[in-house]
Amino acid sequence: MAVIKTMFVDPSRCIGCRACEAACRECDSHKGESMIMVDFIDRGLSTATQPTICMHCEDPVAPCAQVCPVMAILITPEGVVQMADPSRCIACRNCVYACPFGVPKMDLEGRLMKKCNLCYDRTSQGLQPWCAQACPTDALWYGSYEEFVAERRGRAVNLTLFGSQGVRTRIYHVLPEDRPALDLGLLERADLAATGMGREEPWVL
Amino acid sequence: MSVNKDVFFPGRDFNYDFQSTGEPPMGWEEADRLPDELVPTHCCFCGVQCGMHLRVTDGQVTGVEPRDFPHNRGKLCPKGVVAYQQVNHPDRLTYPMIRRGGKGSRLERASWDEALDYVVARWREIQARHGRDAVAVYSGSSMTNEKCYLVGKFARVALGTRHVDYNGRLCMSSAAVAYARAFGIDRAPLPMTDIPLADCLLVVGSNVAECFPVMMQWLWRARDKGASLIVLDPRETATARTADLWLPVRPGTDIAVLNAMLRQIVHDGLVDEEYIQRRTVGWEAVREVVERYTPELAERISGVPAERIVAAARLYGRAPTSLVMHARGIEHSTHGVDNCLACINLALARGQVGKPGGGSMMLTGQGNGQGGREVGQKANQLPGYRHIDVPEDREYIARVWGIPVEEMPWEGAAATEMVGLMAKGEIKSCLVICSNLMVSLPDVEVVGRALSNLDPLVVIDFFMSETAEQADVVLPGSVWCEDEGTTTNLEGRVVKLNRAADPPGEARRDVDIIIDLARRLGRGEFFRYSSTRDIWDELRVATRGGVSDYYGISWEKIESQGGVFWPCPSEDHPGTPRLFTERFGHPDGRARFHPVEYTPPAEEPGGAYPLRLTTGRVVYHYLSGNQTRRLGFLRSQAPEPWVEIHPQVAERLGIADGERVRVRTPRGSMELRALVVPTIRPDTIFIPFHYGHEQAVNQLTNPAVEPTVKIPEYKVCAAAVERLDSPRGPTADGAVRHFTPESAPRMFPYDTGESRSEPERRAKTY
């Protein structure tokens, strides 16, 4: 069986630099428009950010395509869900509402749905998608599951639960490992223990 | 990135549009066409110098493609992705301009002959009346080695002035001195690709994620292999967010933490005695000094909880291979050299320097920040790290240049010292290239007044920078991909930039402008180059036998090896990726420990200025922003500066997130948007520095400098934040000043001859 290459999205590594957005805008098929989004989780609490790309749902297969009344969203034999076919799309937005991840966007001027197609032009030529190619931290990483497990930390999962509804996707999210990486034993120190070791650290002003 | 662009565009939901910026497309008209060729080159921005391919169609640069180069492996940050959009940018300067009516009149279009003849006539007049040193050259490091070399030679041979210096003075000059003093060679001792070999990374005063994004892949590779990460930073940056330990240090107090860590390492018996004995000098003095720095004392000074300092010391001290990485956070300081030496002490005590993946690594910021400080455009320096006050060095370079050694000028003023000379009228005219003083120097109001004293101020640039706006003559130059040449990245790797286009309109390549000026000054015979390669070949000879020996680096070798690390003394030499594996650069081959004590920054909070202001970069912008603020995608992400304030302070002052506030320091005030976030120390506020005019944070910063290298203290000064409706006008002062007129570093001109005090003389030899 051929090695299946796919994307791994690891929010813990995302630095919010939006190189992926800048790179996505360089694609010849949608110059100047980004199909990937980077969001702050909650800037009031943290600098954490996360990129969102099309997850290319496998089971159930592509809800966006399923609800399309004109069969404008095609799926390749490899399971890559394509952008709406411009000659078919009627801009009804069913796909926008059906997507569990909020990915398809409506180009109001062009009356056309647009979304990430995993850089089909590049990946079909053996190249990486532009976003993963550019991503300075490998928060977006392109390769096979086996390669990922061999090289990287974190748990790669491709099942997302929405209440009782599970969606299995071609794209993986990477979750932190369950174990804290830092050995907290290092913090133990006899002579400080008496003077409030383990106290909650206040801002020392 | 520390701010969401939503705050700049209220009402716009970026989740439902395509991130298009409303900017005119640049080079995209031909989007459907395949490029005629891909030109392999490197990015024009930071010190990482990522490899990239430029797409060229009909002689026009139309896009970018990844290039798998050893250190960036095809990756690019957002600046790198859109760098190509500068080439055909509508803001490009395409013809020379002069103020025909003198100061106060408008810049008008001129021919090259008129502009250059005017400049040369003025320079001749000034030099005849006021001496050769009345004309200065202020250069930069974001350009090729060939240009940097040419600028240094131009100043000394064509103008014959002693005053030539460059913006690296504002960047990492303190780290350069620290490395030269400790190791005898000023270069990061190991390549980026070594980082994954480390078991512990201690990042001191560097937001790697935002300032060197592409370097993060190597940090993560180390993390994947189990390395721990400790970050010293007053802000919880994207780098600090995922660290094992974040030490939220009060700006300007790093030495207290670093010394306390070293003390703990000594107490835990983690010092590598054998290495210290065999390879270093001066350990005893350091051990004595750090003994005073208990974790509790360090906590009082720095605000970092003592437990965390101890934990950091153990995490770092127990790692078999550990790497300290440091950058502007500690270098932009009135004790910047000492800060770097404190890092080096840690690395030496652990026996790490010279080991693959271990030691200390300065992260040089500018594109050619490393090369620019080696090839002789620094006030005290000749090519190849030669010293302008060492007779043999002077004679060697005079011979290479073909001038009598008596004509070689002596050491001149540092960049930060030039401002004073301009204000006093000792420098009457200045040629500025690759620098934007009106954004980058501290206390820009004073800088502006000093520049207005110059007649003429001559600026070579490709966009109308804030400094060019003040110029009397503006000469349109070239962007990086309109000429070929080499740069030396933050690892010491020399890489080759290739030409992809010609300058637009009447704009000319920078080297041609400089050579033309030299010719009109009657010194053309010393600047006979038929191509940039001729300059490179002369540079190689000029650096031959010097500390940074480029002699064996041919352009072909760079191409075939994926860059060459200096020193590379002969043509069959492969270059030196790792330094200090056997010996250090000092004559005895040993590294030097330097005992360093904590001393407070020049200005500390007090009275009406209760907060510490620190400044830094944003991932979307580069240096003074003259390039990146014009590129639609980057500008739309961070169109204006903001001030980060901790919620505790904001609540006390009644400031809401997103509200416009006023920030004051003893030097000035500015209004900007507040970003109320818990990711910064409550006693500290942060403002990014890439913006000009009334948005320039350098209206506020302190121009106090480090005594030896004269690097300004951008990273800490006393400040206050207030609501816009609070009364303006003079308020009580109260900032604590540690620099008095007596204790402040002396500035050029020094007393005659060698009567400078010891620290200044020491710095001079580097």
Chai-1 contact restraints between the chains, C-beta under 6 A:
chainA,res_idxA,chainB,res_idxB,connection_type,confidence,min_distance_angstrom,max_distance_angstrom,comment,restraint_id
A,S12,B,T242,contact,1.0,0.0,6.0,A-B,restraint_1
A,R13,B,W220,contact,1.0,0.0,6.0,A-B,restraint_2
A,I15,B,A209,contact,1.0,0.0,6.0,A-B,restraint_3
A,I15,B,A238,contact,1.0,0.0,6.0,A-B,restraint_4
A,G16,B,M1,contact,1.0,0.0,6.0,A-B,restraint_5
A,C17,B,M1,contact,1.0,0.0,6.0,A-B,restraint_6
A,C17,B,C77,contact,1.0,0.0,6.0,A-B,restraint_7
A,C17,B,P78,contact,1.0,0.0,6.0,A-B,restraint_8
A,C17,B,P213,contact,1.0,0.0,6.0,A-B,restraint_9
A,C17,B,V619,contact,1.0,0.0,6.0,A-B,restraint_10
A,R18,B,P78,contact,1.0,0.0,6.0,A-B,restraint_11
A,A19,B,C77,contact,1.0,0.0,6.0,A-B,restraint_12
A,A19,B,P78,contact,1.0,0.0,6.0,A-B,restraint_13
A,E21,B,Q19,contact,1.0,0.0,6.0,A-B,restraint_14
A,A22,B,P78,contact,1.0,0.0,6.0,A-B,restraint_15
A,A22,B,V81,contact,1.0,0.0,6.0,A-B,restraint_16
A,A22,B,V82,contact,1.0,0.0,6.0,A-B,restraint_17
A,A22,B,F633,contact,1.0,0.0,6.0,A-B,restraint_18
A,A23,B,V81,contact,1.0,0.0,6.0,A-B,restraint_19
A,D28,B,A31,contact,1.0,0.0,6.0,A-B,restraint_20
A,K31,B,W28,contact,1.0,0.0,6.0,A-B,restraint_21
A,K31,B,A31,contact,1.0,0.0,6.0,A-B,restraint_22
A,G32,B,S20,contact,1.0,0.0,6.0,A-B,restraint_23
A,G32,B,P25,contact,1.0,0.0,6.0,A-B,restraint_24
A,E33,B,F18,contact,1.0,0.0,6.0,A-B,restraint_25
A,E33,B,S20,contact,1.0,0.0,6.0,A-B,restraint_26
A,S34,B,F18,contact,1.0,0.0,6.0,A-B,restraint_27
A,S34,B,Q19,contact,1.0,0.0,6.0,A-B,restraint_28
A,M37,B,N15,contact,1.0,0.0,6.0,A-B,restraint_29
A,F40,B,N4,contact,1.0,0.0,6.0,A-B,restraint_30
A,R43,B,N4,contact,1.0,0.0,6.0,A-B,restraint_31
A,T47,B,S2,contact,1.0,0.0,6.0,A-B,restraint_32
A,T47,B,A238,contact,1.0,0.0,6.0,A-B,restraint_33
A,T47,B,R241,contact,1.0,0.0,6.0,A-B,restraint_34
A,T47,B,T679,contact,1.0,0.0,6.0,A-B,restraint_35
A,Q133,B,P66,contact,1.0,0.0,6.0,A-B,restraint_36
A,Q133,B,G74,contact,1.0,0.0,6.0,A-B,restraint_37
A,A134,B,K75,contact,1.0,0.0,6.0,A-B,restraint_38
A,A134,B,L76,contact,1.0,0.0,6.0,A-B,restraint_39
A,A134,B,V81,contact,1.0,0.0,6.0,A-B,restraint_40
A,P136,B,K75,contact,1.0,0.0,6.0,A-B,restraint_41
A,P136,B,C77,contact,1.0,0.0,6.0,A-B,restraint_42
A,P136,B,P213,contact,1.0,0.0,6.0,A-B,restraint_43
A,P136,B,V214,contact,1.0,0.0,6.0,A-B,restraint_44
A,P136,B,M216,contact,1.0,0.0,6.0,A-B,restraint_45
A,T137,B,M216,contact,1.0,0.0,6.0,A-B,restraint_46
A,T137,B,W220,contact,1.0,0.0,6.0,A-B,restraint_47
A,D138,B,Q217,contact,1.0,0.0,6.0,A-B,restraint_48
A,D138,B,W220,contact,1.0,0.0,6.0,A-B,restraint_49
A,R152,B,D224,contact,1.0,0.0,6.0,A-B,restraint_50
A,R153,B,D224,contact,1.0,0.0,6.0,A-B,restraint_51
A,L182,B,D244,contact,1.0,0.0,6.0,A-B,restraint_52
A,L186,B,A311,contact,1.0,0.0,6.0,A-B,restraint_53
A,L186,B,R314,contact,1.0,0.0,6.0,A-B,restraint_54
A,L186,B,L315,contact,1.0,0.0,6.0,A-B,restraint_55
A,L187,B,E307,contact,1.0,0.0,6.0,A-B,restraint_56
A,L187,B,A311,contact,1.0,0.0,6.0,A-B,restraint_57
A,R189,B,V310,contact,1.0,0.0,6.0,A-B,restraint_58
A,E201,B,P305,contact,1.0,0.0,6.0,A-B,restraint_59
A,W203,B,P682,contact,1.0,0.0,6.0,A-B,restraint_60
A,V204,B,G303,contact,1.0,0.0,6.0,A-B,restraint_61
A,L205,B,D683,contact,1.0,0.0,6.0,A-B,restraint_62
